[in-house]
Amino acid sequence: MKKTRMGIIMLCGSLLYGCINNQNQGSVNTGSGDIQQTQTASGPQIDVTVNLNLNDWYAWGGIHGSPNGNTVTLNGRINTAGYVSDNLDRNILRNKTVTLEIKNTEASEFSDGRLIKITVNKEDRLVQPLNVSNLVHGEYVPESVKRIEFTLPNDFDGKLSFVFYQADLKNLQITVTYR
């Protein structure tokens, strides 16, 4: 009798453990080798930050860019110049928030405090950063800003440009990520 009770208790415990374990897995085997997963998350959503590769970008207007992954070092005394890509993956980047981390601004000289202008699409449409309310001359992020965030539009066509005006860039570093 004791052995039978112990067996029933162990069997119930195993069945209960199996039910709990199946509920926590959140997957169903369809029999075809495919597994469908259902995930339930609670708490704050986690944003994943991805590096934006700058190696295939090009410089224009006399600026010299030395890319290394998602960081570019810019040099040159220029009137108007920039660093641009016109073949970014629009399907991935549409509506994404891009972040620029800018270092070594104090070594460079910027006319009227104009650090950088950001434009998108073939028509070079001006982008208003999310974290900068007052642009110099209505276009340029002030040189005191070290972090710039902006959202690419839902009609993003693959072109993103960083434009500089009357500047002497000396090892200005820009690191680009998106989420």
C-alpha positions in Angstrom: 0.0 0.0 0.0 2.8 2.4 0.9 4.6 1.6 -2.4 1.4 2.2 -4.3 0.9 5.6 -2.6 4.6 6.6 -3.3 4.2 5.5 -6.9 1.1 7.6 -7.3 2.7 10.6 -5.6 5.7 10.3 -7.8 3.6 9.9 -10.9 1.5 13.0 -10.0 4.6 15.0 -9.3 6.2 14.0 -12.7 3.0 14.9 -14.5 2.7 18.2 -12.7 6.3 19.0 -13.4 5.8 18.2 -17.1 2.7 20.4 -17.3 4.6 23.3 -15.7 7.6 22.8 -17.9 5.5 22.7 -21.1 3.8 26.0 -20.1 7.1 27.7 -19.5 8.6 26.6 -22.8 5.9 28.3 -24.9 6.5 26.2 -28.0 4.4 23.7 -29.9 5.8 21.0 -32.1 3.8 20.9 -35.3 5.1 17.5 -36.2 6.8 18.8 -39.4 10.0 19.7 -37.6 9.0 23.4 -37.4 8.7 24.9 -34.0 6.3 27.8 -33.4 7.2 29.9 -30.5 5.1 32.2 -28.4 6.9 34.6 -26.1 5.3 36.7 -23.5 7.4 39.6 -22.1 6.6 41.7 -19.2 8.3 44.9 -18.1 10.0 47.6 -20.3 10.8 46.8 -23.9 14.5 46.6 -24.6 15.9 48.5 -27.6 18.6 46.8 -29.4 21.3 49.2 -30.7 23.0 48.2 -34.0 26.2 49.7 -35.5 25.7 51.5 -38.8 28.7 50.5 -41.0 30.4 53.6 -42.5 32.9 51.8 -44.7 31.0 52.2 -47.9 30.3 55.9 -47.5 32.1 58.6 -49.5 33.4 62.1 -48.8 32.9 65.1 -51.0 33.9 68.8 -51.0 37.5 68.2 -49.9 36.8 66.4 -46.7 38.8 63.3 -45.9 37.1 60.4 -44.1 38.8 57.4 -42.5 36.1 54.9 -41.7 36.5 52.0 -39.2 33.3 50.1 -38.8 30.7 52.4 -37.4 33.1 55.3 -36.7 34.6 57.7 -39.1 37.4 60.2 -38.5 37.1 63.4 -40.6 39.8 65.9 -41.6 40.0 68.9 -43.9 39.6 72.6 -44.2 36.5 73.0 -46.2 33.9 75.5 -47.4 31.0 73.0 -47.9 31.6 69.3 -47.6 30.2 66.1 -46.3 30.2 62.4 -45.7 27.4 60.5 -47.4 25.9 57.1 -48.3 23.2 56.8 -50.9 22.8 53.0 -50.8 21.7 52.3 -47.2 19.1 49.6 -46.7 15.9 51.6 -46.7 13.7 48.7 -45.7 15.7 48.1 -42.5 16.4 51.8 -41.6 12.9 53.4 -42.3 11.6 54.8 -39.0 14.7 53.8 -37.1 16.3 56.2 -34.5 19.9 57.0 -35.4 22.4 58.2 -32.8 25.6 60.1 -33.6 28.2 60.3 -30.9 30.7 63.1 -31.8 34.1 63.3 -30.3 37.1 65.7 -30.5 35.0 68.8 -31.5 37.3 71.0 -29.5 40.3 70.3 -31.9 38.3 71.5 -34.9 37.0 75.0 -35.9 33.4 75.6 -36.9 32.1 78.8 -38.5 29.4 80.4 -36.4 29.2 77.3 -34.2 27.8 75.2 -37.0 28.8 71.6 -36.3 26.8 69.4 -38.6 23.7 69.4 -40.8 21.9 66.1 -41.4 20.0 65.4 -44.6 18.1 62.4 -46.0 16.9 61.2 -49.4 17.8 62.3 -52.9 16.4 65.8 -52.4 18.7 66.3 -49.4 15.8 67.0 -47.0 16.9 68.5 -43.7 16.5 66.3 -40.6 15.4 67.9 -37.3 17.2 66.1 -34.4 15.0 64.8 -31.6 17.3 66.2 -28.9 18.3 69.6 -30.4 15.6 72.2 -30.5 17.6 75.2 -31.8 19.6 74.7 -35.0 22.2 77.3 -36.0 20.9 79.2 -39.0 17.9 76.8 -38.9 20.0 74.0 -40.3 23.1 73.1 -38.3 23.5 71.3 -34.9 25.5 73.6 -32.6 29.1 72.6 -32.0 28.4 72.1 -28.3 26.2 69.1 -28.9 28.1 65.8 -28.6 25.2 63.3 -29.1 22.5 63.7 -31.8 19.4 61.6 -32.2 17.1 61.6 -35.1 14.5 59.4 -36.7 14.7 58.4 -40.4 11.4 59.1 -42.2 9.0 56.4 -43.3 9.9 57.4 -47.0 13.6 57.0 -46.4 15.2 56.2 -49.8 18.7 55.0 -48.7 20.5 58.3 -48.7 21.9 59.8 -45.5 24.4 62.8 -45.4 26.4 64.6 -42.8 27.2 68.1 -44.1 29.8 70.6 -42.8 30.0 74.3 -43.6 33.2 76.5 -43.4 35.0 74.3 -41.0 38.5 73.0 -40.2 38.0 69.5 -39.1 40.9 67.9 -37.2 40.3 64.2 -36.3 36.6 64.8 -35.7 35.1 61.4 -34.9 31.5 60.4 -35.5 30.2 57.0 -34.3 26.8 56.0 -35.7 24.3 53.5 -34.3 20.6 52.9 -34.8 17.7 51.2 -33.0 
